[in-house]
Each structure stands twice: as C-alpha cells, then as structure tokens.
C-alpha cells in the first residue's frame, strides 16, 4: 500500500494499538515506522530473521551454560558472559556496527534497512539487540540516555549480576560503559554543564523507545527537507502522545511548508489556544508571536481559497 500525503487513519490506529500494547515486542512497531520510508514493506521476513537470530544466540547461551554448570552450581550464566555472547554474535559474527559516516541517512532509522545493511544509529541497533536478546532469554532493557540511546543488562536475580546492571553501547559494538564513561558521554552529547544522575540510566518504557525512534526520524526528515515524511512522523507522534504540543505545532508548520494551508491553520490555531489556556511560556513569547503571524497570514490565504 502506498500512502498519500497524509497517512490513512487505519494505519495510524493500528500503529497506536501495536505501540501501546503491553507486549514487550518492539519490532512490529519499528517495522511499521519503516513503512514511512518503504510503503510496500513486508515485515514478515524481518520478524522471521529476528527469530532466527534469537535462536542462534539461545544455542550459544545454552552451550555456555552447560559448560558453566560443570564448574559451579549457579543456575544462571553470569550476565557479563551473556552480554559477551550476544556481543560476539551481533558485532563479530553478524557484523553490525554504528553508521558514523552517514548518521543522517533515514535508512539508519528503518529496522529492515538496519538488518539488511548491518548498520544504524544507537537506538535502531539497540532495538535489534533488545529483540534478539529477548528471544534468546537475555534480560536487556533500553536506556533513554540524552543524545545517545543505551542498553542495560541484568540477571534474573541480584546474585547473578552484582549490585548494578551492565550498561551497553550498541552503537560502539556492545562496549560496556562505566559510570564515568556515561558522565563523559553526557558531556559530549549535552555540554559540559549537563548534570549527571543515575536516574538517566533507568530503564525506558516501550512507549518511550518508540517515541524516541519517531523523534529521531522526524529530525532526519526535517534536516533533509523531506516534509511529507516528516509530517507523517508527527501524525504518529500525536496519535501516540496527544498532549505533545510541540508536535501539534510542528505538524502545523510542516503543513504550512507543504502549502496545506487549511490543515496548517487548524493546527497552529489549536496550538496557540492550548498554550494560552495552559499558560505555557516554555516555547518563549517570541516564538508564539511568530506563530501568531503565521496564523494571520494563513487566515488570509484560506479566505482567498473560499
């Protein structure tokens, strides 16, 4: 199915249903996001590939656990060993790596392309890590770290992994990060004055991960002036997070760029109304004034169309 300028409501509703499901699966939602770039995408082969990858890792874990049981009576393979096995499989055997040369390529945000090309950005590589790990029985969680999505792994019991989980950078071939490394990473991503807290290493929810994937892709499309695709991303963001006023504003501005003046007027008027009713000053009065000027210009344009 090829989507027109605006996505079909059925697709948006289905996406929200999948993204909001309590099931931990991220791959289905991620492959639906990829349909913004690949409208005819068939997700089935990629889901099957993730299943096969998970089975391969599970076999390696089982073999390692059998050898481990010959030396100790612990039930679970140490988490560091589990992570080492996943890392060896994904980054040494399968060859996944961060795409540093073409970071802004939208294919880096499409799960099918990342699986085919073996390269992506931190969050898309992390989603593959999460999905393969989940299928293999490895307890891995996403970490919504500022500027650079991370992972953390831990065992089923405190005795299995010590006092704190392992922090993993899927973009850097599964490198393990200390707290000091995370502090350095935050400074590089958010500036020298950015305050570090261990709360930044908390597990991300499924919805937070999906929203971040969408925000990354939206940023890429805007950067490339691919405004129809960027507006479709804001459609999904607003459907998933209806209270996100910045997305309402951006959808209106993107509609303006696309000469869809009635839609732009509706969104920007609604944005100003909500900002005013909530007494929100976060965007700044100057920005609100600029949007008000857009609204006045849009009213004249829409009136001329009638």
N, C-alpha and C positions, 0 to 999 in steps of 0.2 A: 504494500500500500504506500503510495506517495502522498505525503501530506501537503496541503496547500499552504498558503502564507500563514494561516492560523491552524493549529493542530485540531484534530477532531476531538470533540468532547469525550467520546467513548475512550479514546486513548488516554486522555488526561485522567479520567475517572479510574481507569484500570491501573494507571501508574500509582495514583494515590493509594489505591487498595493494596497493591503489592508493597509499596514503600512503608505503609503504616501497619502492615501485618506483624504480629508478634513473632512470626518465624524468623530465625536469625539469618536466613539466606539474603545475601546482598547481590548475588549475580544476576538474578532476574531483573531487578530494578536497574542495575548498572547496564545491562544489555538493552533495556528499554530506553535509557538515556542515550545509548549509542545510536538508536534509530533516528535521533535528530540529525546525525551525520550520514547515516546509512538507512534510509527509509525502508528498504526492502530486506533488511537484516533478518535472517532466520536464527533465532537464539539456540535452537536445539543442538547443533553440533558443538557449540561452545560450552554449553552446560554438560554435554557428554565428555568433552575434553577435561573439564574441571573434575568430573567424577573419576576419570581415568587417572588424572594426576594425583588425586587424593588416595586412590587405591595403591598407586606406586609408592607414595610416601608411607602409607599404612604398612605395606610389606616390609619396608626398610625399618620402620619402628618396631615391628614385631620381631624381626631378626635381632635387632639390637637389644630388645627386652629379654629375649631368650638367653642371649649371651650374658646379659646383666644378672639374670637370675642364677646363673652358675656361680656368681661371685658374692651375692647378697640375697637377703630375704625380703628386700624392699619390693613393694607391689608395683610401683610406678618408676619408669625410667626418669632420671633427673631431667629437669626442664632444660638445662643447658645442653644436654645431649639431644633432646627432642628438637630444639631450635637448630642445633648443628646439622641434624639430619635434613630438616626442611630447607635450611640454607644451602646445603650441598646439592640437594636435588634441584631447587629452583634456580640457583645462580651459577653453580658449576656445571651441572648436567644439562639443564634446560637453557641456560644462557641468558636469563632475564637480567636486565640492567637499566639503570636510570638513563633517560634521554637528556643528556646535558646540552647537546649541540642544537636540538630542535625542541626546546622545552615548550614553546608556544604552539606547537602543532596540535590541532584539535584531536588527532588520532591518539595522542597520549592519554586522552580522557575517555576513549571508547574501549570498553573491555575487550571486544572482539579484536580490535587492532592491536591492543597490547598483547593479547595471547598470540596473535599471528606474527607480530614483529618482534616480540620478546623485549619490548622497551616501553617505558611510560614515565609518568610523574609519580611523586611519592604516594599519593592516595590510590591511584589505579594499580600500582604494584602492590600496595598494601591490601587492596581488595582481593587480588589473586592469592596473596599469602593467607589472608583470613579464610577464603573459601577452600583452598587446598588444605589448610590446617584443620578446619572444621570437619572436612570429610575424612581426614586421617585420624581424628580424635585428639588433636593438639589444642590445648586451650590458649587461644590467641585473641586479643582484643584490640580494637582501634584506639588510637590516642589522637585527639583533635588538637594537636600542638600548634601554636601560632606559626603560620608561614610554612610549615613542613610537617605533613602528616606522618605519624609514627605508629608503632605497634608495641604491645607489651604481652609477654607470655608468662604463664604461671601454671603450676601443677594443680592437681585436684585437692591436695591437702597442704597445709603450711610446711610440713616436714619435707615435702617434695621439692620446694623451691627456696627455702630460706625465708628471710624477713621481708623481701620485696621482689616484685616481678622483674623480669629482664626487659629492658627497653630496646627495641629493634628498629633499625632504619632500613626499610625495604628498598629505598632508592639507592642506598650505598651497599648493595649486595648483602643485606642482612647484618650489617655491622651492629654490635652491641654497644649501647651508649651508657656511660656513667652519668651520675647527676651533674658532674662538672661538664661533661660533653653536652648535656641538654642545656645548661646555662650558656655555654658558648654558642650553641645553635640558636638559642633565643636572641642573643645579642646580634648575631649575623642577620637574623630574619626581621627583628623588630627594633633594633637600635640598642645602643649601649645602656640606655636608661631603663630599658624594659625590665620590670620586676619579675623575678623568677619565684614560682611557688610549685610545690609538689602537686598542687591541685591541677596544674597544667598537664600532668601525666595521668589523669583519671581516664577511665575507660569511656569511650564515646558510645552513644546510643546508635542504633541502626539509622534513625532519622537524621541525626547529626552528621553521620557519614555521607548519607545520600545528599543532604543539603550542601555539604561541602563539595561533593563531586559536581553538583549543578553550578555552584558559585564559581568554581574553577573553570568550567566550560564556558560559562557566561563571560567571564573575564577574557578568555581567549577569543571568543567570537566578537566581542566589542573591539578588542585590540585589532582584529583583522577586518573590522567594518562589515562583518557578516551579520547585519542587523536582523534579517528574518529569523535566523537561527537563534540569535541572542534573545529575541522576543519570545520564541518558543520556550527557551530555558526559563524565562521569567514566568511564563504561564505555569510551568511545572512547579516552580518555587512558590508561587502564590497559591496554587492548589494544595500544596503540602503545608505551607505556613501562611495562612490567610492574613495574619496580623502583621506580616512583614511590610511595613510602609515603604521602605526603600525599594522593594521590588515593585510595588504599585507605582511609585514614582518612575522607576527605570522603565517599566513596561510602557508608561505613557510617553516618555522621552524617545524610546525606540519606535513607537508608533508614529511619533512626530517625524523622525528620520525617514520613515517609510511612507510618508505622505498619507497615512491613515488618520486623517485629522479628527473625525468623529470619535474614534477609539482613544486617540491621544487626549482629547478634551475631557472625555469621561474619566479617564484615569487621573489626570492631573488635577481636575476639579475635586475629585474624591480624595486625593492625597492632601490637598490643601485644607479641605474640610476636616479630615481626621486629625491632621497636625494641629489645626486650630482648636478643635474640641478637646484634644488631649493636652493642650498647652505644651507641645513638644518644641523645644528650642535646639535640639541636638543638631539638625542639619545646618542651623545658622539662619539668621534673618535675611542675610544677603541672598542665600540660595532660594529661600521662599519667595523673595521679591523677584528673582529671575524667573521662577516657575510661574508666578502670577503674570509676568509679562508674556510668557508663552501662552498662558490661558487666554489672555485678552486677544492675542494675535490669532489664536485658534478659533475663538468665538467669531471673529470677523471672517475667517476662512470658511468655517462651517456655515455661517449665514449666507455667504456668497454661493455655496453649493445648493442651497434650498431654493 
